[in-house]
Amino acid sequence: MKIKDIGGEFALIRRIKNKNKIFSKDVAVGIGDDAAVLKYDKNSYMLFTTDMLVENDHFSLKYSSPEQIGMKAIEQNASDIAAMGGLPKYAVVSLALPSDIDAEFVDGLYNGINKKAREYKINIVGGNITHSREIVVNVAMLGFAGKKSLVLRSGAKIGDLIFCSGDVGASTAGLELLRQGKSGKSIKRHLEPRCRLDLAGKLAKIGINSMIDVSDGVASEVKHICDESKAGAVIYADRLPISKNTVNDSKKIKKNPIDLALYGGEDFELVFTANKKKLKQLKKYDVKAIGEVVDKKYGIKLVRNGKKSGIESGFDHFRRIRV
């Protein structure tokens, strides 16, 4: 049976999770969140995540410079640590490279990796190199979160407001502009995304209940929170934080910006839930309330143009269009 026939990427993850066995009591959270959570000391948890970039799937050399690829590799992993309320600390970088690739490509790649490592104070402490037909950049990252600041996907409570930070849909708009040979401000958001590490730490201190980063579209991320929290949700499409630049660029590519926000990916913004009593504290940050957590029996619903419907699944790596 093909992966696409069992339900795609997320069904495969559930299949792997069901087969996985944990043998150590030091594992506080395993498969199912942005990072694994490991017991460390009386005040802190260790966070462990990994992510990869594959040529002609996550990036194309037609659009991205080696430095941009390196920057993105660090950003997407730091985003996972941020979504747990933590700070990244150590990383190893593994490369699979064609045998005829120029050494200057690797120089540029590490210029990007080291640029972000310096910015976030991440120590690059090792890695591995092998050969392949296409370029693969894999980063495994360790971070730490205080026990009082750890935020999981599973903490959403019925009655919580659902929030989203920043500007969603921009990265996918930028990718479509590149594909169609058009210009627009969203292109930089695709080629040089930034995680919300600083904001995530502030949110964790406020005492939010659950959080996830937007790597696969808002729809997918809300679904992940609901699945792990055993809850439902109502999302209001007209409340999604979409910038004027993203709206303008969406017109150029003849796409609906709401669809890009819901079902695109790689914005690395934050979706989180919090008690309504936290609303006043949250107003100082660039976040918007986009919905509410409801009982699981109501499912996950999208309100759009006054009509309520089921929400589609988000981005899926086994159903994606190659870049």
N, C-alpha and C positions, 0 to 999 in steps of 0.2 A: 504493500500500500504506500502510495506517495505521500509526502509530508502535506502537500496541498489538500489531499483527500481526507486527512484526519482533522483539518481545521486550521492549518497554517502554523505560523510561528508560535503563537501563544498556546495552542493545543499541544504542540511539541514540548514546550517548556513544562506544561502540566504533566505530560507523559513522563518526562525525565524526572520531575520532582517526585512523582509517585513511586518511581523505582529507586530513588536515592535514599540511602540510610545514613543517619548521623551517629557516630560512635563516641563523640566527645561531649561531655557536659559543658564544655567551654563555648559551644555554639549556641548563642542566644537566639539568632535568627538566621535561617539558611536561605534556600531558594525562595524567591517570591517578593523581594524588595529591591530597591536600587543598589544596595550593597549588603553583603553578609555582615552580621554583627557578632563579634567574638568577645568574650569576657576578657578584660585586660587587668584592671586593678579596681580598688574599691570606689574610685571616682569616675572611671572612664571605660568606654568600650573601644575596641579596635574595629574599624570598618574595612572591608576588603571587596574591591570591585574590579571588573575587567571589561574592556570593550575594544572593538577592532574597526579598522577602516580597510575596505577592500576596493581596489582599483576597478573602475567601471561599474561600481555598485554604489559606494559611498562617496566617491570622488572621481573626477576625470582630469587627466593631465591637460586636456583641452582648455579647462577652466581654472584649475587650481595650481598654484605654484608649490614647490616642495615645502617652502616655509609655511604656507597656509595649511597644508596637510598636517604638518607637525604640530602646529598650534591647535588645530581641531582635535587631534588625537588626545592632547592633554585636556582641553576644555570639556570634552564629552565625559571623560572619567571624573574630572573634578566636579562636574555637575551631579554625578551620581552620589558622590560624597556629600556635596552640599545639600542634596535632597533628604539626607538623613540627619541634617542638623550638625554635620561634622566639618572638620578641616582636613584637607589632604596633606600627607606628609612624605610618603615615599612612593616611588614608582619604578617598575622595570619595563623596558621597551623591547619587544621582539619584532623583527622584520623578516618578511619573506620577499625576496627580490629576484627579478630576472637576471641571468648571468651577464647580460650585455648592458646593464644599466650603468650610467656614468656615476663615478664616485662623487661628483659635484651634486648629484641629486641627494645623496645621503647627507652631504654637508648642509644643504639647504633645509632638508627635513629636520635635522638636529638644531639648526638655527631657530626654527619655529618651536621645537620641543623645549629648548633651553630658554627661549624668551618667556614662555608661559611658566616654566618651572621657576624662573626667577621671580616672576610677578606673584605667584602663589606660594613661594617658599617651599616648593616640592623638590625633594632630593631624588635625582635619577641614579639608581644604585646598581643597575645591571640590565640584563636582557639576553636575547638570543638572535642569531642570524641564520637563515637558511635560504634556499633558492626556490623559485616558483615561476609560473608563467606570467602572473600578474603581481603587482605590488600589494602586500598586506602589511599594515601597521597595527600591532596589538599592544595595548598598554594594560598592565595590571597595577592597581594603585591601593595603597594602604592609607587610612586616615584614622582620626580619633574623634569621638564625640563624648561629651560629658554625659553621665547617666541621666542628669536632669534635662539635658537638651536634645537627647535622641528623639527623632521623629520617624515613625514608621508609616507605611501605607495602611496598616490595619487599625489605626486609631480613630477613624471617623465615627462620629456619633450622630444618631438621628436628631435632626433639628439644627445641625451644624450648617453654616453657610459655606459654600464652595467658592474659593477665590482663584484668580489667575493673575500672574504678574505680567508686566511689560507689554510686549507686542507679539501676538502669535499669528502665524501664517506667513511671516516675512521670509523665512528661509526657503519655504517651498515656492513662494512667489519669485524669489531670486533665482532659484534653480530653473524655473520655467522661462524666465527672461533669458537666461544663458542658452537654454535649449533652442529658443526661438530667435536668437541673435539680436535681442533687443536690450536697451539700456534701462537702468532704473536703480534707485537707491537701495532696493531690497537685495541686490546682488551681493553687497558686502556682508549682509546678514547671513547669507548662505555660505560664503567663502570664509568668513572670519566671525563665526558665532562666539558669543561670550556667555559663560555660565553665570548664575546669580549667587555666587558664593557669599558675598557680603550680605545680601538681602536674606538669604536662608538662615544665616546665623542670628540675625535680628528677629526673624519670625520665630525661631526656636526659643529665644529668650522670652518672647511674649507668651508662649504657651499654647501653640496651635496643636491640633489633635492628629493630623495626618498630613503627609506631603509626598510629592513625586515630581520629578523633572519632566518637562515636555520634550521628549525625544521622538515620540511617535504620534503626535497630535493630541489635542485636548480630549477628544472623544475616547481615545485609547487610554489616556492617563486616568480619566474619571472612572472608566470601567475597572482599571487595576485597583484603584482605591476601594471601589464598591465590592469587588470580588474579595479582597483581603479583609475588608471590614464587615462583610456579610450585610451589606446595606444596598439601598437603591438611591437614585438621584434624579433631580429635575434640573436641566440645564437650559438657560435662556440664551438663544443664539444672538439676540441683539445686544447682549451685555458683554460679549467677548471683547477683550482689549485688542483692538485692531487699529493700527496707526493710519494716518492719512497717506503716508508713503506706501504702505501695503495695499490700501484701497486703490490708489492711483496705479500702482504696478499691476494689480490684478486686472484692471480694465485693459491694460496693454496686452495681456495674455489671454483675455476673454475668459477669466475664471472668477468664480464667486469667492471673495475673501473669507467669507464664513466657512466655506468648504475647506479652504486651505488651512484655516485655523483649527478646524475640528479634525481633519483627516490627513494633514501634512506631517511634517516632522522636523527635527533638528533645530527647534527654536531655543531649546535649553532654558526656557522660562520655568516657573514653578506653579503647579496646581496644588492647592492645600485646602484643608477644612479647619474651621475654628468656630468656637461658640459665638453666638451673636453678641455676647457681652464684650467680645474683643474688637468689635467693629470700630469703635472710636480710636483705639490704639493703632489699628491697621490703616486708618485713613491717611497717615503721614507718609505711607509708602506707595509706590506705583503698582498697586494691586486693585483689582475690581472683583466685587461679588458677582458671580455668574450663575449661581444656582443654590440648591439646598439638598442636603442629605435627607432621604426619606426611608421608610421601612422597605426592606428587601422585596416584599410582596408586590410593590408597585413597579419594580424594575428600574431601568435607566431610561428616562424620557427626555426628548429634546423639544422645546417649545420654539417654533419658528413661524413667523407671520401669523401668530395667534393660533396655530395648530400644533397639537402634541403628537409626536411620533416616537417610535423606537429609535435608538441611536445606532448608527453603523459602527462596525469595528474600525479601529484606527489603522495606522500604517502597519504593514506586514512584510517582513523581509523576503518571504517566499512568494509574494504576489506583486512585488515592486517592479517598476520599470527601470531598467539600467540607465545610468547617467551617460 
